[in-house]
Amino acid sequence: MSGHFISFEGIDGCGKTTQRKLTAAWLREKGLQVVETFEPGDTALGAEIRSLLLSGEHIPQPETELLLFLADRTQHVREVIQPALQRGAVVLCDRFSDSTRAYQLAGRALDAQVLEQLLKTAELGVSPALTLWFDLPVSDALIRMRSRVAGGETASRLDEEQQSFHQRVCDAFTAMFEAEPARWRRIDAATDAETVQQQVRDVLKGVFS
């Protein structure tokens, strides 16, 4: 595949969705073909899975939650990511397998060995060449999440988890960054959006120079 696959990762409230949109606009200005996508939910089937996962109407068991995320990923890779990469596009993906490692492996304390085997199956041989990690303290993330709800946004089931859950997720992202520095780049997400975007561009200039 000739395209570029870049994932945007971090805890809820870190601002990665905003940064994905800003990054996509910047890359398009440079004349690149860009596909913006996200997990879960960026296919017709995935939208149904997203509702099951995040609405809070039904509370899945941790293993059920994991399998639903993986079902969404397989559909997503086959329908969106693989075709875009084959066209030579830059794929900017808001969450991928590292979120599953952080939220289900660390957050839900599921078995790491079993999870890794399932992840490889769901990825269909596709993985990010570069991961941008938007690092934000949990205390700051919770303030941002509460602010969004106060502004009228509906909190997801995962948003409403205990602070200890979000801390386990945050710690997992830190551990993955430290374990795989060749793929991961840390972005300080505790500042304003413009400054964060400049950090992103500084990283990507080395990829799209």
Buried (B, 14 or more C-beta within 10 A) or exposed (E): BEBBBBBBBBBBBBBBBBBBBBBBEBBEEEEBEBBBBBBBBBBEBBEBBBEBBBEEEEEBEEEEBBBBBBBBBBBBBEBBBBBBBEEEBBBBBBBBBBBBBBBBBBBBEBEEEEBEEBBEEBBBEBBBEBBBBBBBBBEBBBEBBEEBEEEEEEBBBBBEBEEEBBBBBBBBBBEBBEEEEEBBBBBEBBEEEEEBBEBBBEBBEEEEE
